[in-house]
Amino acid sequence: MDTLSYARALPAVTAPARRRTHPLLDLGGTMTVLILAGAFLAPAVAWVKWGRTIEASPAAWFELRMLLWSALLGLLLPILQISLHIRRYGGSAIRGNRDFYPSAAGIAGRIARAHTNAIESLGPFAAVVLSAHALNVSNRWTVAASALYLAARAAHALTYALGVTIIRSSAFYAGWIATATIAVVALYPFA
């Protein structure tokens, strides 16, 4: 057997897997940070331009409450994931630098992925709700869309944790449509 045939017969050697960087350092996380920065910049510009107080209708405050509840949902998911992870691996598994942190499996892993998805979709939702609030655009469409977004994100988290894929995907698309609806209505207020 010549050298070239011998080399082809050997199993391919792959480089060791690179350690994943912090989510805020990859492209998706960077985009989320930029979207959140823009979401908080729009009300700041309105505050500077139009004064310290912005009068808002009860509908606008409803939309802001939906945004707050969505953020609280995003805070609840890691608490559930961590408690399930501690239950499985013990408290010592999550203390320290976590260089050899065991990956979350089962329902804890699904909740961790649901949390990542919730945080990624919260940025655009916050941007459109706060922009609509700064533009003083609030009507039945924005109220319905913000309520739909919260319900869709709650359903998405629950169905993700339970592993129900068809309903989970439908809930994801419903949240996306709700965000897009608020953006369109904020750009082109019609009713």
C-alpha positions in Angstrom: 0.0 0.0 0.0 1.5 3.3 -1.0 1.6 6.3 1.3 -1.4 8.1 -0.4 -3.7 5.1 -0.1 -2.6 4.7 3.5 -3.4 8.3 4.3 -6.9 8.0 2.7 -7.6 4.9 4.8 -7.0 6.7 8.0 -10.0 8.3 9.8 -10.3 12.0 9.3 -8.8 14.0 12.2 -10.9 17.0 13.1 -9.9 19.9 15.1 -11.3 20.1 18.6 -14.6 21.9 18.8 -14.2 25.5 19.6 -15.7 26.7 22.8 -18.8 28.7 22.2 -18.5 32.4 23.0 -20.8 34.4 25.2 -24.1 35.0 23.4 -23.6 38.7 23.5 -20.4 38.4 21.5 -21.8 36.5 18.5 -23.6 38.1 15.7 -27.1 37.4 16.9 -26.3 38.7 20.4 -24.7 41.8 18.9 -27.9 42.5 16.8 -30.0 42.0 19.9 -27.9 44.5 21.8 -28.2 47.0 18.9 -32.0 46.5 18.7 -32.4 47.0 22.5 -30.2 50.1 22.3 -32.4 51.5 19.6 -35.5 50.6 21.5 -34.3 52.6 24.5 -33.0 55.4 22.3 -36.3 56.3 20.7 -38.1 57.2 24.0 -35.0 59.1 25.1 -35.1 61.2 22.0 -38.8 61.8 22.5 -38.2 62.8 26.1 -35.5 65.3 25.1 -37.5 66.7 22.2 -41.0 66.9 23.7 -40.3 67.4 27.4 -40.0 65.3 30.5 -43.6 63.9 30.4 -45.3 62.2 27.5 -49.0 62.0 27.8 -50.3 58.6 26.8 -53.6 57.0 26.4 -54.7 54.0 28.5 -54.1 51.8 25.4 -50.5 52.9 25.2 -50.0 52.0 28.9 -51.6 48.6 28.1 -49.0 48.0 25.5 -46.2 49.0 27.9 -47.6 46.6 30.4 -47.5 43.8 27.9 -43.9 44.7 27.2 -43.2 44.5 31.0 -44.9 41.1 31.3 -43.0 39.8 28.3 -39.7 40.9 30.0 -40.8 39.2 33.2 -41.5 36.0 31.3 -37.9 36.3 30.0 -36.7 36.5 33.6 -38.8 33.6 34.7 -37.5 31.1 32.2 -33.8 31.0 33.4 -35.0 30.6 37.0 -37.0 27.5 35.9 -34.1 26.2 33.9 -31.5 26.7 36.7 -33.8 25.1 39.3 -34.3 22.0 37.1 -30.5 21.9 36.4 -29.7 22.0 40.1 -32.2 19.3 40.7 -30.5 17.0 38.2 -26.8 17.8 38.8 -26.7 19.4 42.2 -25.8 23.0 43.2 -22.1 22.5 42.7 -22.7 22.1 38.9 -23.6 25.8 38.5 -21.2 27.4 40.9 -17.8 28.7 39.8 -16.6 29.5 36.3 -18.5 26.7 34.6 -15.6 25.7 32.4 -16.9 22.1 32.5 -20.6 23.0 32.9 -22.7 20.0 31.9 -25.1 20.9 29.1 -28.7 21.1 30.1 -30.7 18.1 28.9 -34.4 17.3 28.7 -36.8 19.8 29.8 -34.1 22.0 31.3 -32.4 22.2 27.9 -35.7 23.0 26.2 -36.4 25.8 28.7 -32.9 27.2 28.1 -33.5 27.3 24.4 -37.0 28.8 24.9 -35.3 31.5 27.0 -32.8 32.3 24.3 -35.6 32.5 21.7 -37.7 34.7 24.0 -34.8 37.2 24.6 -34.0 37.3 20.8 -37.6 38.2 20.0 -38.0 40.6 23.0 -35.6 43.1 21.4 -37.6 43.8 18.3 -40.9 43.8 20.2 -39.5 46.3 22.7 -38.3 48.5 19.9 -41.6 48.6 18.1 -43.7 49.1 21.3 -41.4 51.9 22.6 -41.2 53.5 19.2 -45.0 53.5 18.8 -45.2 54.9 22.3 -42.7 57.7 21.4 -44.7 58.4 18.2 -47.9 58.5 20.2 -49.4 55.8 18.1 -51.8 53.5 20.0 -55.0 52.0 18.7 -57.0 48.8 18.7 -54.4 47.1 16.4 -51.4 47.9 18.6 -53.3 46.8 21.7 -54.5 43.6 20.2 -51.0 42.9 18.7 -49.3 43.5 22.1 -51.7 41.1 23.9 -51.2 38.6 21.1 -47.5 38.8 21.5 -47.5 38.1 25.2 -50.0 35.2 24.8 -47.9 33.8 21.9 -44.6 34.1 23.9 -46.1 32.4 26.9 -47.6 29.6 24.7 -44.2 29.3 22.9 -42.3 28.9 26.2 -44.8 26.3 27.5 -44.9 24.3 24.3 -41.1 24.5 23.9 -40.7 23.1 27.4 -43.2 20.3 26.8 -41.7 19.5 23.4 -44.9 20.2 21.3 -43.4 21.4 18.1 -46.3 22.3 15.9 -48.0 24.5 18.4 -44.6 26.0 19.4 -43.9 27.0 15.8 -47.4 28.5 15.4 -46.9 30.5 18.6 -43.5 31.8 17.3 -45.1 33.0 14.1 -48.0 34.6 16.0 -45.5 36.6 18.1 -43.6 37.6 14.9 -46.8 38.7 13.2 -47.8 40.7 16.3 -44.4 42.5 16.3 -44.7 43.3 12.6 -48.2 44.5 13.1 -47.2 47.1 15.7 -44.3 48.2 13.5 -46.5 48.7 10.4 -49.2 50.5 12.4 -46.5 52.8 14.0 -45.1 53.6 10.6 -48.5 54.0 8.9 -51.2 54.8 11.6 -54.5 54.3 9.9 -57.2 53.6 12.5 
